[in-house]
Amino acid sequence: MAQHKDLVLAVDSSTTATKAIVWDKNGHAVAEGRATFPLLNPHPGWYEQRADEWWTATAQALRDATAQIDARRLAAICMTHQRETFVPVDEQCNPIRDAILWLDERSRAQVAAMEGRFGNQRLHQITGKPVAMTPSLYKILWLQEHEPEVLRRAHKIVDVHAFLVYKLTSQWKTSWSCADPMGMVDMRTWQWSSEVMEGLGLNPEHYPELAAPGAVMGEVTAEAARLTGLPVGLPVVASAGDGQSAGLGANITRAGKAYLNLGTAVVSGAHSEKYAADINFRTLGSPIAGAYTLETLIRGGTFTVSWFVNRFAHDLKHVALPLSVEELLEAGARKVLPGSLGLMLVPYWNGVTNPYWDGNATGMIVGWTGSHGREHMYRALLEGIAYEQRLGTEGVEKALGQPIDEYVVLGGGSKSPLWCQIIADVTGKRVTRSANPEATCLGSGILAAVAAGWYRDAQEAAAAMTNMGASYEPDPATQTVYNQLYTEVYTGLFPAMQTSLSRLTELTHGS
């Protein structure tokens, strides 16, 4: 008797860990595996990983997950991943050097030189990405200048998705919605841009074949099955990068809502059926093939919160209470009035993307007086990220020609009731918590479910497999306070200081 295939498997290979989650048709997690891997920091501003550890962690997570079920019930597997991270590999997919991560900052000079090499506007129009340090392209140009032998030896240069797909299927394939954050995909044709690559001296043959998200790219090989516990022949489905996958896992499939992932970076995305390129956001391939995700990015999200906790609240780790450090800080910040007694923070701890695209930008805290304490700074941090999110969303709304009425929040920061309420009050939008803490992984599970034939399309699958939690409505009185602070103070702070901050970075950090 044939085994009933009523489960799908999704993998999320993030910046520090891999999760493998088995989902049923209703979006319920029935099994899970997890394995971590280290982040390397070989030089200030450089971030790397050993790519083989992506596969080791993925195989371990898959073994742990499949051990909890009858793996013959699996209908498909789909994998999402940390975007922009890439590694050069040989013919057998062995890394030639360590992978370079999305948050790596070594490419300032290559970013600055782009206008003379190709042209910022043309590159933006083709790829949907303004010139900035985040896309892989500029780190590849760094390799071109500093490690040319690596590029000469490379058989392929692959994103995390392509690396894992090869390990499972022996196919050099990735999804266009996984690869386009690298900054070299033509967003109208969904192919590697020969104009960009040839204009910059890169070889298109060094990059994997692109498939539509949701397409079956291959099947699990016997060797991969032995290492992972997966069935031989299991279909491997093309996914999207972790940001776009999170949007699908939050049921963002139509206009009017945006997901807001309060993670290491704060990422928000809105659905668009039409292509648009604008400095207020970057344009990515949607998990729904042929559509787009208009995404805003704050590189210093919970990264900045963790920085504050580690540098200024270490003593709270020893408090004998059943609360996290963040919960203790939030208790103090909750007693501070909106506006943090005149303290305001601009959260550019890792440079700034939209709308300024300035890798030399640094964070600011202004308005200090002797009356301020740790609780004021913590609230100012939460408020500053909310102000910055409003700035990004307003640019997306202008491009879409319609308002975004609601954020669906997910990620570690969404657990904070105070932060959710601050975001609602600053932006004037309803904030609804996703009921599934693993929305990023669920997004890939939804694509696997469609490929398995359970649903007609991703929209139907997302509606069936996602659920929402508590909502936070803007408080009119508080919203009035924040609106005045935002329009009269926040929006002018960085433009007034941009030149000075850039020169400060040049004088103290180098180019």
C-alpha positions in Angstrom: 0.0 0.0 0.0 1.3 3.4 -0.9 2.2 5.7 2.0 -0.1 8.7 2.3 2.0 11.8 1.8 0.4 14.3 4.2 3.5 16.2 5.4 6.0 18.6 4.0 9.4 19.7 5.2 10.8 23.2 5.3 14.3 24.3 6.1 15.5 27.8 7.3 19.2 28.2 7.1 19.7 31.5 8.9 22.8 33.5 9.9 23.5 31.4 13.0 21.4 28.2 12.8 19.5 25.8 10.6 15.9 24.8 11.5 14.0 21.9 9.8 10.3 21.8 10.5 7.7 19.3 9.3 4.3 20.9 8.6 0.9 19.4 8.0 -1.8 20.8 5.7 -3.1 23.2 8.3 0.3 24.8 9.0 0.9 23.0 12.3 4.4 22.0 13.1 4.6 18.3 13.9 8.4 17.8 14.2 11.5 20.0 14.4 15.3 19.7 14.3 17.8 22.4 14.9 21.6 22.8 14.7 23.8 25.9 15.0 27.0 27.1 13.4 29.5 29.8 14.2 29.9 33.3 12.8 33.5 34.2 12.0 34.8 37.8 12.4 38.4 37.6 11.0 38.8 41.4 10.7 36.7 44.4 12.0 33.7 44.7 9.8 34.3 41.3 8.1 31.8 38.5 8.7 32.3 35.0 7.3 31.3 31.3 7.7 32.5 27.9 6.8 30.0 26.9 4.2 30.4 23.2 4.9 28.9 23.9 8.3 25.7 25.0 6.5 25.4 21.5 5.2 26.5 19.8 8.4 23.9 21.8 10.3 21.2 21.2 7.7 21.8 17.4 7.6 21.7 17.3 11.4 18.5 19.3 11.6 16.9 17.1 9.0 18.0 13.9 10.8 16.5 15.1 14.0 13.2 16.1 12.3 12.8 13.0 10.2 13.5 10.8 13.2 10.3 12.0 14.8 8.0 11.0 11.9 7.6 8.3 9.2 9.6 10.0 6.5 7.6 8.2 3.8 4.8 10.6 4.6 6.8 13.6 3.2 5.6 15.0 0.0 8.2 17.7 -0.7 11.0 19.7 0.9 11.7 23.5 0.4 14.5 25.6 1.9 14.8 29.3 2.7 18.1 30.9 3.7 20.1 34.0 4.8 20.2 36.2 1.8 23.2 37.8 0.0 25.6 35.4 1.7 27.6 33.5 -0.9 30.6 31.2 -1.3 32.9 30.3 -4.3 33.0 26.5 -4.8 34.7 23.9 -7.0 33.2 21.3 -9.3 32.2 19.1 -6.4 30.7 22.1 -4.4 33.7 22.2 -2.1 34.2 25.7 -0.8 37.4 27.5 -2.1 37.3 30.1 0.7 35.0 30.9 3.6 31.6 32.3 2.7 31.1 36.1 2.9 27.9 37.1 4.8 25.2 39.6 4.1 26.3 41.9 7.0 29.9 42.0 5.9 31.3 45.6 5.4 34.5 45.1 3.6 33.2 46.5 0.3 33.0 50.2 1.0 35.5 51.1 -1.7 33.8 49.0 -4.3 30.4 50.6 -3.4 32.0 54.1 -3.7 33.6 53.2 -7.1 30.4 51.8 -8.7 29.3 55.1 -10.3 32.5 55.2 -12.4 32.4 51.5 -13.3 28.8 51.0 -14.3 26.4 53.7 -13.2 24.2 53.7 -10.1 20.9 54.5 -11.7 21.2 51.9 -14.5 22.2 49.2 -12.0 19.3 50.1 -9.7 16.8 49.9 -12.6 18.0 46.5 -13.7 18.4 44.8 -10.3 15.9 46.7 -8.1 18.7 47.3 -5.6 20.3 50.7 -5.0 24.1 50.6 -4.6 24.9 49.5 -1.0 27.1 47.1 0.9 24.4 44.5 1.5 24.2 42.8 -2.0 26.7 40.1 -2.8 27.9 41.9 -5.9 30.2 44.4 -4.1 31.9 41.6 -2.1 32.4 39.7 -5.4 34.0 42.8 -6.8 36.2 43.0 -3.6 37.3 39.4 -4.4 38.0 40.5 -8.0 40.4 43.1 -6.6 41.9 41.4 -3.6 41.6 37.6 -4.2 41.4 37.2 -8.0 42.8 33.7 -7.8 39.6 32.7 -5.9 37.4 33.8 -8.8 39.7 32.1 -11.3 39.5 28.8 -9.4 35.7 29.0 -8.8 33.5 26.6 -10.7 30.4 28.3 -9.3 29.6 31.2 -7.0 26.5 30.2 -5.1 24.1 31.5 -2.5 23.2 29.4 0.5 20.1 28.0 -1.2 22.1 26.9 -4.3 24.7 25.3 -2.0 22.1 23.3 -0.1 20.2 22.4 -3.3 23.4 20.9 -4.8 24.1 18.9 -1.6 20.5 17.4 -1.8 20.2 17.0 -5.6 23.6 17.4 -7.3 22.0 20.1 -9.4 23.4 23.6 -9.9 20.1 25.4 -9.4 18.6 28.1 -7.2 15.4 30.2 -7.2 15.4 33.7 -8.8 13.8 34.9 -5.5 16.7 33.4 -3.6 19.4 34.8 -5.9 18.1 38.3 -6.8 19.2 39.8 -3.4 22.8 39.1 -4.7 22.3 42.2 -6.9 22.9 40.7 -10.4 19.5 39.5 -11.5 17.5 41.3 -14.1 14.2 41.8 -12.3 12.1 42.0 -15.5 13.5 38.8 -17.2 14.3 36.9 -14.0 17.7 35.9 -15.4 21.2 36.8 -14.5 21.9 40.2 -16.1 24.5 39.8 -18.8 24.7 43.6 -19.0 25.6 43.9 -15.3 28.0 40.9 -15.3 29.8 41.7 -18.5 30.0 45.4 -17.7 31.8 44.5 -14.4 34.0 41.7 -15.8 32.0 38.8 -14.3 31.2 35.5 -15.9 27.5 34.5 -16.0 28.6 30.8 -16.3 29.9 30.9 -12.8 26.4 31.2 -11.4 23.7 28.5 -11.0 20.6 28.1 -13.1 17.6 30.1 -12.0 14.2 28.6 -11.4 10.8 30.1 -10.4 9.9 29.9 -6.7 7.7 27.0 -6.2 9.2 25.0 -9.1 10.6 21.5 -8.5 14.4 21.7 -9.0 15.4 18.1 -8.5 15.1 15.1 -6.2 17.0 14.0 -3.1 19.9 11.7 -4.1 20.7 8.4 -2.4 23.8 9.9 -0.7 21.8 12.9 0.6 19.1 10.6 1.8 21.7 8.6 3.8 23.0 11.7 5.5 19.6 13.4 6.2 17.0 10.7 6.7 15.0 12.0 3.8 13.4 9.6 1.3 15.3 9.1 -2.0 13.5 10.9 -4.8 11.8 13.5 -2.5 11.0 16.6 -4.6 13.2 19.6 -3.8 11.2 22.8 -4.3 12.6 26.3 -5.1 12.0 28.8 -2.3 12.7 32.5 -1.7 15.1 34.3 0.6 14.2 34.4 4.3 12.7 37.9 4.2 10.3 37.1 1.3 9.5 33.6 2.8 8.6 35.3 6.1 6.1 37.4 4.2 4.4 34.4 2.7 4.4 32.7 6.2 2.6 35.9 7.5 0.0 35.7 4.7 1.2 38.8 2.9 0.0 37.9 -0.6 -2.0 41.0 -1.5 -1.7 44.8 -1.2 -2.7 46.7 2.0 -0.6 44.8 4.6 3.1 44.4 5.2 5.1 41.9 7.2 7.5 43.3 9.8 10.2 40.9 10.9 11.7 42.3 14.1 14.9 40.2 13.9 18.6 40.8 13.9 17.8 43.2 11.0 14.3 44.7 10.9 12.8 43.7 7.5 9.4 44.8 6.2 7.9 43.8 2.9 4.8 44.6 0.9 3.4 42.7 -2.0 3.3 44.2 -5.5 2.2 42.8 -8.8 4.2 45.4 -10.7 7.9 46.1 -10.9 9.1 49.4 -9.3 12.6 50.6 -8.5 12.9 53.4 -5.9 15.4 54.6 -3.4 12.9 54.2 -0.6 13.0 50.4 -0.8 14.7 47.5 -2.6 12.7 45.3 -5.0 12.9 41.5 -4.6 11.3 38.6 -6.2 8.2 37.5 -4.3 7.7 33.8 -3.3 4.7 34.1 -5.7 6.4 33.6 -9.0 6.3 36.7 -11.2 5.3 39.1 -8.4 7.5 41.4 -6.3 8.2 42.2 -2.7 9.0 45.9 -1.9 11.3 45.6 1.1 12.6 48.1 3.6 15.6 47.1 5.7 17.0 48.4 9.0 20.3 46.6 9.4 20.5 47.4 13.1 17.4 45.7 14.4 17.5 43.4 17.5 21.2 43.5 16.8 21.1 47.0 18.4 19.0 45.7 21.2 21.5 42.9 21.9 24.3 45.4 21.7 22.6 47.5 24.4 21.9 44.5 26.6 25.5 43.3 26.4 27.2 46.6 26.8 24.9 48.5 29.3 22.7 45.9 31.0 25.1 43.1 31.8 24.3 43.4 35.5 20.7 42.5 35.0 21.7 39.0 33.8 22.3 38.3 37.5 19.0 39.5 38.8 17.2 36.7 40.6 13.9 37.0 38.8 12.2 34.8 36.3 12.5 37.5 33.6 14.9 38.1 30.7 17.1 41.1 30.6 14.9 42.5 27.9 11.8 42.1 30.0 13.5 43.9 32.9 14.5 46.7 30.6 11.0 46.9 29.2 9.5 47.2 32.6 11.6 50.3 33.2 11.0 51.7 29.8 7.3 51.3 30.2 7.3 53.9 33.0 9.0 56.4 30.7 6.6 58.8 28.8 6.5 58.7 25.0 9.5 60.7 23.6 11.9 59.3 26.3 12.2 62.7 28.0 13.7 64.3 24.9 16.1 61.5 24.1 16.1 60.4 20.4 18.0 57.6 18.7 18.7 57.1 15.0 19.4 53.3 14.6 22.2 53.2 12.0 24.4 50.9 14.0 25.3 49.0 10.8 25.0 51.8 8.2 21.8 52.7 6.5 20.0 51.3 3.5 16.7 52.9 2.4 16.3 55.8 1.8 19.9 57.1 2.1 22.0 54.0 1.1 25.0 55.2 3.0 27.5 52.6 4.3 29.4 55.4 6.1 26.3 56.3 8.2 26.5 55.6 11.9 24.0 55.7 14.7 23.1 58.8 16.7 21.6 59.5 20.2 20.7 63.1 20.8 19.1 65.1 23.6 21.1 63.8 26.5 20.6 65.5 29.9 21.5 64.6 33.4 17.9 63.4 34.0 18.3 60.4 31.6 18.9 56.8 32.7 19.2 53.4 31.2 15.4 53.1 30.9 15.2 56.3 28.8 17.8 55.0 26.4 16.2 51.7 26.0 12.8 53.2 25.2 14.5 55.7 22.8 16.1 52.7 21.0 12.7 51.0 20.5 11.2 54.4 19.4 14.1 55.1 17.0 13.6 51.8 15.1 9.9 52.5 15.0 10.5 56.0 13.5 12.9 54.5 10.9 10.3 51.9 10.0 7.7 54.7 9.4 10.2 56.4 7.2 10.6 53.3 5.1 6.9 52.4 4.9 6.0 55.9 3.7 8.2 55.4 0.7 6.6 52.1 -0.1 3.1 53.6 0.2 4.1 56.4 -2.2 5.3 53.9 -4.8 2.3 51.6 -4.4 -0.1 54.5 -4.6 -2.1 53.2 -1.6 -1.8 52.9 2.1 -0.5 50.0 4.2 -3.0 49.6 7.0 -1.5 46.8 9.0 1.8 45.2 9.9 2.0 41.5 10.6 4.9 41.2 13.1 7.1 38.3 13.6 10.6 37.5 14.9 12.1 37.8 18.4 11.2 41.5 18.8 7.5 40.7 18.2 7.4 39.1 21.7 7.6 42.6 23.2 4.2 44.1 23.9 5.8 47.5 24.5 7.6 47.5 21.2 4.5 46.4 19.3 2.5 49.2 20.9 5.2 51.8 20.2 5.3 50.7 16.5 1.5 51.1 16.3 1.6 54.5 17.9 4.6 55.8 15.8 3.3 54.6 12.5 -0.5 54.9 13.1 -1.0 51.3 11.9 -2.5 48.2 13.4 0.2 45.8 14.5 -0.9 42.1 14.6 1.4 39.4 15.9 1.8 36.3 13.7 0.6 33.3 15.7 3.4 31.2 14.2 6.8 32.1 15.6 8.4 30.2 12.7 6.7 32.2 9.9 10.0 32.3 7.8 10.1 28.5 7.8 6.4 28.2 7.2 6.6 30.3 4.1 8.8 27.6 2.5 6.4 25.0 3.9 3.6 26.7 2.0 5.5 26.5 -1.3 6.2 22.8 -0.6 2.5 22.3 0.0 1.6 23.9 -3.3 4.2 21.8 -5.1 2.7 18.7 -3.4 -0.7 19.5 -5.0 -2.5 20.3 -1.7 -3.6 23.8 -2.8 -4.1 25.6 -6.1 -1.6 28.3 -5.5 0.4 30.1 -2.8 -2.4 32.5 -1.9 -4.8 29.7 -1.1 -2.1 27.8 0.8 -1.1 30.8 2.9 -4.7 31.5 3.8 -5.2 27.9 5.0 -1.8 27.5 6.8 -1.4 30.8 8.7 -3.0 32.2 11.8 -2.8 35.6 13.6 -2.4 36.5 17.3 -3.0 39.6 19.3 -3.4 43.0 17.7 -2.2 46.5 18.9 -4.2 49.6 17.8 -2.6 53.1 17.8 -3.5 55.2 20.8 -4.7 58.6 19.4 -3.1 60.7 22.1 0.3 59.0 22.0 0.2 58.9 18.2 -0.1 62.8 18.3 3.0 63.0 20.4 5.0 60.7 18.2 3.8 62.3 15.0 5.1 65.7 16.1 8.5 64.2 17.1 8.8 62.3 13.9 7.8 65.1 11.5 9.5 68.0 13.3 12.7 66.3 14.6 13.4 62.7 13.5 13.2 63.2 9.7 15.7 66.0 9.7 18.3 64.6 12.0 20.3 62.3 9.7 20.2 64.6 6.6 21.6 67.4 8.8 24.4 65.3 10.0 25.1 63.0 7.0 28.2 64.8 5.7 29.8 65.0 9.1 29.0 61.4 10.0 30.5 60.2 6.7 33.7 62.2 7.2 33.9 60.9 10.8 33.7 57.3 9.5 36.3 58.0 6.8 38.7 59.5 9.4 38.4 56.8 12.0 37.4 53.5 10.1 39.1 53.9 6.8 37.4 53.5 3.4 
